């Protein structure tokens, strides 16, 4: 039976064209820092890839830093930009763990911007929290669990107005604005000039590219302290021999993103949500409905059941899904995102996330919902026997 893969928010399959590009880059086996012909070939691959990424983001090549993952890029953005600072960090309670834990590791005070039941930040509360002691604002572009798209451009406008009002006689970047765009890449506008950010992070594993590659965009005026020492690679910001193959694969993955993809997937998403609501009127849909939701995200909670059993049963039907962040999937604690949006206790343990991809079809969605009908009926019967 065909496997129905609906866990694309955790990791997408690697596109065949990406694998071909990576195989070709593997022939450039020299160390990009070596002063010989083979090393120069590898260096040329790295720098041409950096230029391609810069063009994708409408940035300068020197503003692009390659890392090993989106999580490392988030760590470098947050810890690197606040090193030695005092003051506080502004973020939301629904960020990815790599942002929340990095913020805690800075030692700075953290203030959390309130979010509503759909995970959207309160812009009025955000404006009131901005003071001169704020050093960094970190807000994700699209939530990895419930698909909420935050109003990044509106946030950037508020920050710009705050800087203009409070730093008229000074040249300053504060507060810096960082956006984790790992889930947004491929679906939303990634032009850093349009969205108005100082720091932006994304990775390859969410866009049909290789694992083990991430990117930090760092506006030229922003100062960063490295976290990894021992070499001058990546402008001295990230020591270690560059992964030429992964970098080339990331560029290929970006080159095959289609603008029509988001619309196509969102139609399937809405079709799935409507089918689920008809089949299970009591099921809770997490996050916003419509344009404020990431095109491929479906997040639900089923009262009285738990995610682990639901996922195991879905596996029996050859359906691969998730329950939230893959980085914390082995945690027994309920999702911090669902807690933050005040999901009722009876629902919170029964979370499922279906994240659609390029290969998802209407037939797959029909099979998913018909399978869920059987699974939920069976599990409900089993649970009732245990009571």
C-alpha positions as CSV (number, residue, x, y, z in Angstrom):
1,X,0.0,0.0,0.0
2,X,1.2,3.5,-0.8
3,X,2.5,5.5,2.2
4,X,0.5,8.7,2.7
5,X,3.2,11.1,4.0
6,X,1.6,14.0,5.9
7,X,4.5,15.1,8.1
8,X,6.1,17.6,5.8
9,X,6.4,20.2,8.5
10,X,8.9,17.9,10.2
11,X,10.9,17.1,7.1
12,X,10.1,16.9,3.4
13,X,11.3,14.2,1.0
14,X,14.5,15.2,-0.8
15,X,13.6,16.1,-4.4
16,X,15.4,14.0,-7.1
17,X,16.8,17.1,-8.7
18,X,18.3,18.1,-5.4
19,X,20.0,14.7,-5.1
20,X,21.5,15.1,-8.6
21,X,22.8,18.5,-7.7
22,X,24.3,17.2,-4.4
23,X,26.0,14.3,-6.2
24,X,27.6,16.7,-8.7
25,X,28.8,18.9,-5.9
26,X,30.3,15.8,-4.1
27,X,32.9,15.7,-7.0
28,X,34.2,19.1,-5.7
29,X,35.8,17.3,-2.8
30,X,38.4,19.8,-1.9
31,X,38.4,21.9,1.3
32,X,37.0,25.3,0.3
33,X,39.7,27.0,2.5
34,X,42.6,25.2,0.8
35,X,44.8,27.2,-1.5
36,X,44.9,24.8,-4.4
37,X,42.8,24.2,-7.6
38,X,40.6,21.5,-6.0
39,X,39.9,23.8,-3.0
40,X,39.2,26.7,-5.3
41,X,36.6,24.7,-7.1
42,X,34.8,23.9,-3.8
43,X,35.1,27.6,-2.8
44,X,33.5,28.7,-6.1
45,X,30.6,26.4,-5.5
46,X,30.1,27.8,-2.0
47,X,30.2,31.4,-3.1
48,X,28.0,31.0,-6.2
49,X,25.5,29.3,-3.9
50,X,25.8,32.2,-1.4
51,X,25.0,34.6,-4.2
52,X,21.9,32.5,-5.2
53,X,20.6,32.5,-1.7
54,X,21.2,36.2,-1.4
55,X,19.2,36.8,-4.6
56,X,16.4,34.6,-3.2
57,X,16.2,36.8,-0.1
58,X,17.0,40.1,-1.9
59,X,20.1,40.4,0.3
60,X,23.9,40.8,-0.2
61,X,26.1,37.7,-0.4
62,X,28.1,38.8,2.7
63,X,24.8,38.8,4.7
64,X,24.4,35.1,4.2
65,X,25.8,32.6,6.7
66,X,25.6,28.9,6.3
67,X,24.9,26.7,9.3
68,X,24.2,23.0,10.0
69,X,20.4,23.5,10.6
70,X,17.6,25.9,11.3
71,X,18.1,25.3,15.0
72,X,21.8,26.3,14.9
73,X,20.9,29.4,12.8
74,X,18.3,30.4,15.5
75,X,20.9,29.9,18.2
76,X,23.5,32.0,16.3
77,X,20.9,34.8,15.6
78,X,19.8,35.0,19.2
79,X,22.9,34.3,21.3
80,X,25.2,35.9,18.8
81,X,23.3,39.2,18.5
82,X,22.8,39.7,22.3
83,X,26.2,38.6,23.6
84,X,27.4,41.0,26.3
85,X,24.1,42.9,26.2
86,X,21.8,43.9,29.1
87,X,18.1,44.6,28.7
88,X,15.5,42.1,27.6
89,X,14.2,40.0,24.7
90,X,10.7,40.1,23.4
91,X,9.2,36.9,21.9
92,X,6.1,34.8,22.0
93,X,5.2,31.7,24.1
94,X,4.6,29.7,20.9
95,X,8.1,29.9,19.3
96,X,10.1,26.8,18.3
97,X,12.1,25.4,21.2
98,X,15.4,26.4,19.5
99,X,14.2,30.0,19.9
100,X,12.8,29.8,23.4
101,X,15.8,27.9,24.8
102,X,18.3,30.1,23.1
103,X,16.5,33.2,24.5
104,X,16.8,31.6,28.0
105,X,20.4,30.8,27.5
106,X,21.3,34.5,26.9
107,X,20.7,35.2,30.5
108,X,18.6,38.3,29.6
109,X,15.2,38.9,30.9
110,X,12.4,37.6,28.5
111,X,9.1,39.2,28.0
112,X,6.3,37.3,26.2
113,X,3.9,38.9,23.8
114,X,0.4,37.7,24.3
115,X,-1.2,35.6,21.6
116,X,-4.9,34.9,21.0
117,X,-6.7,31.6,20.7
118,X,-5.4,31.2,17.1
119,X,-1.8,32.1,18.1
120,X,-1.8,35.6,16.5
121,X,0.1,38.1,18.5
122,X,-1.6,41.1,20.0
123,X,-0.1,44.1,18.2
124,X,-1.4,46.6,20.8
125,X,0.3,44.6,23.6
126,X,3.4,44.3,21.5
127,X,3.7,48.1,21.1
128,X,3.3,48.6,24.8
129,X,6.0,46.2,25.6
130,X,8.6,48.0,23.4
131,X,11.0,50.1,25.5
132,X,14.6,51.2,25.0
133,X,15.8,48.3,27.1
134,X,14.6,45.8,24.4
135,X,17.5,44.4,22.6
136,X,16.0,41.7,20.4
137,X,12.5,40.7,19.1
138,X,12.2,37.1,17.9
139,X,8.9,36.1,16.3
140,X,8.3,33.2,14.0
141,X,6.9,33.8,10.5
142,X,4.6,30.8,10.6
143,X,4.0,28.4,13.5
144,X,5.3,24.9,13.1
145,X,2.5,23.3,15.1
146,X,-0.7,25.2,14.4
147,X,0.2,27.0,11.2
148,X,-0.4,30.6,12.3
149,X,1.1,33.2,10.1
150,X,2.2,36.2,12.1
151,X,1.8,39.8,10.7
152,X,5.6,40.2,10.3
153,X,5.4,43.3,8.1
154,X,3.1,45.1,10.5
155,X,5.4,44.2,13.4
156,X,8.4,45.5,11.4
157,X,6.6,48.7,10.8
158,X,6.0,49.2,14.5
159,X,9.7,48.5,15.2
160,X,10.8,51.0,12.6
161,X,8.5,53.7,14.0
162,X,9.8,52.9,17.5
163,X,13.4,53.3,16.4
164,X,12.7,56.6,14.6
165,X,10.9,58.0,17.6
166,X,13.3,56.9,20.3
167,X,16.7,57.1,18.6
168,X,16.6,60.3,16.6
169,X,20.1,61.4,17.6
170,X,21.7,58.0,17.5
171,X,22.6,55.4,15.0
172,X,21.3,52.1,16.4
173,X,19.8,48.8,15.2
174,X,18.0,48.3,18.5
175,X,15.7,46.5,19.0
176,X,16.9,43.9,16.4
177,X,14.2,41.9,14.7
178,X,14.7,38.2,14.1
179,X,12.3,35.9,12.3
180,X,12.4,32.2,12.2
181,X,11.1,31.4,8.7
182,X,11.8,27.7,8.6
183,X,8.1,26.8,8.0
184,X,7.4,29.8,5.8
185,X,10.0,29.1,3.1
186,X,8.3,28.0,-0.1
187,X,4.9,29.4,0.9
188,X,5.4,33.0,2.0
189,X,7.3,36.1,0.8
190,X,11.0,35.7,1.8
191,X,12.2,39.1,0.5
192,X,13.9,40.5,3.6
193,X,13.5,44.1,2.3
194,X,9.8,43.6,2.0
195,X,9.3,42.0,5.4
196,X,11.7,44.3,7.1
197,X,13.9,42.0,9.3
198,X,17.4,42.3,10.6
199,X,17.9,38.5,11.1
200,X,16.1,35.7,9.4
201,X,16.7,31.9,9.5
202,X,15.6,29.0,7.4
203,X,16.8,25.5,6.5
204,X,16.8,22.9,3.7
205,X,14.8,20.0,5.3
206,X,11.4,21.8,5.0
207,X,11.7,22.7,1.2
208,X,12.6,19.3,-0.3
209,X,16.3,20.0,0.2
210,X,19.0,18.2,2.2
211,X,19.1,17.9,6.0
212,X,22.1,19.3,7.8
213,X,22.0,22.8,6.2
214,X,20.6,26.0,7.5
215,X,20.9,29.7,6.7
216,X,21.2,32.9,8.8
217,X,20.5,36.1,7.0
218,X,22.2,38.9,8.9
219,X,21.7,42.5,7.9
220,X,25.2,44.0,7.2
221,X,24.9,46.5,10.1
222,X,24.2,43.8,12.7
223,X,27.1,42.6,14.8
224,X,27.2,38.9,15.7
225,X,29.5,37.0,18.1
226,X,30.3,33.5,16.9
227,X,29.2,30.4,18.8
228,X,31.6,28.0,17.0
229,X,35.3,28.8,17.1
230,X,38.4,27.4,15.4
231,X,38.4,28.9,11.9
232,X,37.6,31.9,9.7
233,X,34.9,30.3,7.7
234,X,31.6,32.1,7.1
235,X,33.2,35.5,7.7
236,X,34.5,34.3,11.0
237,X,31.0,33.7,12.3
238,X,30.8,29.9,12.0
239,X,34.1,27.8,12.1
240,X,34.2,24.5,10.3
241,X,34.7,23.1,6.8
242,X,31.6,24.0,4.8
243,X,29.3,21.3,3.5
244,X,29.6,21.9,-0.2
245,X,27.1,19.2,-1.2
246,X,24.4,20.4,1.2
247,X,24.8,24.0,0.2
248,X,24.4,23.1,-3.5
249,X,21.4,21.0,-2.7
250,X,19.8,23.9,-0.8
251,X,20.2,26.2,-3.8
252,X,18.6,23.6,-6.1
253,X,15.7,23.2,-3.7
254,X,15.1,26.9,-3.7
255,X,15.3,27.0,-7.5
256,X,12.4,24.6,-7.9
257,X,10.0,26.3,-5.6
258,X,6.8,27.2,-7.6
259,X,4.8,30.3,-6.7
260,X,1.6,28.3,-7.5
261,X,2.4,25.6,-4.9
262,X,1.0,27.5,-2.0
263,X,-2.4,28.0,-3.6
264,X,-2.6,24.4,-4.8
265,X,-1.8,23.0,-1.3
266,X,-4.1,25.5,0.5
267,X,-7.1,24.2,-1.6
268,X,-6.4,20.7,-0.4
269,X,-5.9,21.9,3.2
270,X,-9.3,23.6,3.2
271,X,-10.9,20.5,1.6
272,X,-9.4,18.3,4.4
273,X,-10.5,20.6,7.2
274,X,-14.0,20.7,5.9
275,X,-14.1,16.9,5.6
276,X,-12.8,16.5,9.2
277,X,-15.3,19.0,10.6
278,X,-18.2,17.1,8.9
279,X,-16.9,13.7,10.0
280,X,-16.1,14.8,13.6
281,X,-18.1,18.0,14.6
282,X,-16.6,17.6,18.1
283,X,-12.9,17.8,16.9
284,X,-11.0,21.0,17.7
285,X,-9.3,22.8,14.9
286,X,-6.2,24.6,16.2
287,X,-5.1,27.9,14.7
288,X,-6.8,30.3,12.3
289,X,-8.9,29.3,9.3
290,X,-8.1,30.9,5.9
291,X,-5.3,33.3,4.8
292,X,-3.7,33.6,8.3
293,X,-2.9,29.8,8.2
294,X,0.1,28.2,6.5
295,X,-1.0,26.6,3.3
296,X,-0.1,23.0,4.2
297,X,-1.0,22.9,7.9
298,X,-3.9,21.0,9.6
299,X,-3.8,20.9,13.4
300,X,-6.5,19.2,15.3
301,X,-7.2,17.9,18.8
302,X,-9.5,14.9,19.7
303,X,-11.0,14.9,23.1
304,X,-10.3,11.9,25.3
305,X,-7.6,10.3,23.1
306,X,-3.8,10.7,23.1
307,X,-1.5,11.5,20.3
308,X,0.8,8.5,20.7
309,X,-2.0,6.0,20.2
310,X,-3.5,8.0,17.3
311,X,-0.2,8.1,15.5
312,X,0.5,4.4,16.0
313,X,-2.9,3.6,14.6
314,X,-2.4,5.9,11.6
315,X,0.9,4.1,10.9
316,X,-1.2,0.8,10.6
317,X,-3.0,2.5,7.7
318,X,0.3,3.7,6.2
319,X,-0.4,7.3,7.1
320,X,2.6,9.2,8.5
321,X,1.6,12.3,10.5
322,X,2.8,14.2,13.5
323,X,1.6,15.7,16.7
324,X,3.6,18.9,16.9
325,X,7.2,20.0,16.8
326,X,9.4,17.1,15.7
327,X,12.1,18.5,17.9
328,X,10.1,17.6,21.0
329,X,8.0,14.7,19.7
330,X,9.5,12.3,22.4
331,X,8.5,14.6,25.2
332,X,5.6,13.4,27.5
333,X,4.7,17.0,28.2
334,X,1.7,18.5,26.4
335,X,2.6,21.0,23.6
336,X,3.7,24.4,24.9
337,X,2.0,26.0,21.9
338,X,-1.4,24.4,22.7
339,X,-1.0,25.5,26.3
340,X,-0.3,29.1,25.2
341,X,-3.5,29.2,23.1
342,X,-5.5,27.8,26.1
343,X,-6.6,24.5,24.6
344,X,-8.8,22.8,27.1
345,X,-7.3,19.9,29.1
346,X,-9.7,17.3,27.6
347,X,-8.3,18.1,24.2
348,X,-4.6,18.9,24.7
349,X,-3.3,15.3,24.8
350,X,-5.1,14.3,21.6
351,X,-3.2,16.6,19.2
352,X,-2.5,15.6,15.5
353,X,-0.7,17.6,12.9
354,X,-1.2,16.8,9.2
355,X,1.2,18.8,7.0
356,X,0.6,18.4,3.3
357,X,3.2,18.3,0.5
358,X,3.8,18.5,-3.2
359,X,2.7,14.9,-3.7
360,X,-0.5,15.1,-1.6
361,X,-3.6,14.4,-3.5
362,X,-7.4,14.7,-3.0
363,X,-7.5,10.9,-2.9
364,X,-5.0,10.9,-0.1
365,X,-7.2,13.3,1.9
366,X,-10.3,11.1,1.4
367,X,-8.3,8.1,2.6
368,X,-7.0,10.0,5.6
369,X,-10.5,11.0,6.8
370,X,-12.0,7.6,6.2
371,X,-9.2,6.0,8.1
372,X,-9.6,8.5,11.0
373,X,-13.3,7.6,11.2
374,X,-12.3,3.9,11.9
375,X,-9.4,4.8,14.1
376,X,-11.3,7.1,16.4
377,X,-14.2,4.8,16.7
378,X,-11.9,1.9,17.6
379,X,-9.8,3.8,20.1
380,X,-12.9,5.4,21.7
381,X,-14.3,1.9,22.2
382,X,-11.1,0.6,23.6
383,X,-10.7,3.5,26.0
384,X,-14.3,3.1,27.2
385,X,-13.6,-0.5,28.2
386,X,-10.7,0.6,30.3
387,X,-12.8,3.0,32.4
